[in-house]
Amino acid sequence: MAYSEKVIEHYNNPRNVGVLDKSAANVGTGLVGAPECGDVMKLQIEVDEDSGKIVDARFKTYGCGSAIASSSLATEWIKGKTVDEALEIKNTHIVEELSLPPVKIHCSVLAEDAIRSAIEDYKQKNQSVTENVQAN
Amino acid sequence: MTPKLPIYMDNSATTACDPRVVEAMLPYFTERAGNAASRSHSFGWAAEEAVNTARHQVAQLIGASAKEITFTSGATESDNLAIKGIVEMYHKKGNHVITCQTEHKAVIDTCKHLESNGLEVTWLGVDDEGRLDLAALESAITDRTILVTLMAANNETGTLHQVADIGHLCHDKGVIFHCDATQAIGRIPIDVDAMQIDLLSMSAHKIYGPKGIGALYVRRRNPRVRVTPMIDGGGHERGMRSGTLNVTGIVGLGKACAILNDEMGKDVEHARTLRDALEARFRAGLDHLRINGSVEHRLPNVLNISFGYVEGESLLMGIKDVAVPSGSACTSASLEPSYVLRALGLDDDLAHNSIRFSVGRFNSIEEVDYAADLVIDAVKRLRDMSPLYEMALEGIDLKSVQWDVH
């Protein structure tokens, strides 16, 4: 399989590999995919509560080079965006940017899912915080 | 010292021609380019003589006689000719064939084709090492069984079947035994009489010969086995396989076998030393490894290994100077992980993580050291970015996680 230069570049120099404190209230964690399918992505976001912006993002990915590149690119793109802006990122944008061939489109879908899942986790956490505050 | 890059470690896929093979072939492209079927001039006689020499060289390697060797285009054609030829020749005796789930596609798809035309096929399973249960084979044989077709060594894992036991069982039961020995030839001793093999498929390009040439051994006595030809025409190869003989290829196959007749022990020792060194380097440098297939009963040159928590295709990207394949779905056209590894009952993730290293005559210990360093570094780097490795270090049982299977 011939990879695009951008996939190779992300594979060789992945951005934002790492871990954020998943117990922190302003950190959302998404874990998508399955080992038996050959790809699992963990994507985390740290949100600044005042501005609502994603100030940091980290990923770890088990999967092929395209999966690693897709998640690396996703973390790069969501940093500095608000949560709602990040939700506008679609897998097709990733496919286009990385020139992914048709057999690798599922990698981009997984990256989009990972962003959504992390944001959902963040929102759920903060919803319950808000509810607790209201209850008190 | 850095060896010359890239490094070829995919000798189970194909081997480079031995220069001695190429040298033997060359005159038959030019000054001795006669048709082996031309009986009226010296060009034809020279070609025929070269073919006869090759036939003896091939026969000697497997303990057969020259008349039992039919040249084909390769092991796939040999498998097709053996299975379809037996099924057609013996259709009055029965319509049942026994094979195994881990055979090469040339056998599996041939059997599936015949199955769709009404043949009854038993697909034996294997244990977690890829080995057959001989009792299961024995109980699968009925009075309608005409053929058992089982490989000598598996092409993905190198796992060996109990060929001699299978052969004797088949002969006790009066069933013909075809053995696809494509991977085993030149790597373990094969003797058609000692192993009671009735038909044997082999290919030149796995034993340092050219691509596009192979042979089918067909037993002529005790018992005499007959095969209906698939390719009709000028009656070449005693009518078994029509078509002008590929004299250059046949000379190459013969020479490749002649080299093995002289040097196989040395070849095997060399391969085993390199394979064992590679395996030892991985064991010393990494944890969470699994050897796929049988460790004890396997070819001396193959190491099929899963690096836990690292997906195979991503690893291949990190070791692009080493030419090896992976059982990962991502590297296959079908997007399915290896059916051979799945038949071993291996979890799909281990199949995704598998890499097959197969060394050969032209590999060196310097190449093994270089490849081992490269692989160990790449595995470590990829584990640092693997969420599965992180979870495993945290003590999370990956099987207990509710995965979102897509």
Interface residues (C-beta under 8 A of the other chain):
Chain A: M1 Y3 I8 Y11 P14 V17 V19 L31 V32 G33 A34 P35 E36 C37 G38 D39 V40 M41 K42 F59 K60 T61 Y62 G63 C64 G65 A67 I68 V103 H106 V109 L110 D113
Chain B: Y309 V310 E311 E313 S314 M317 G318 S328 A329 C330 T331 L335 P337 D347 D348 D349 H352 D384 M385 S386 P387 L388 Y389 E390 L398 W403 D404 V405 H406
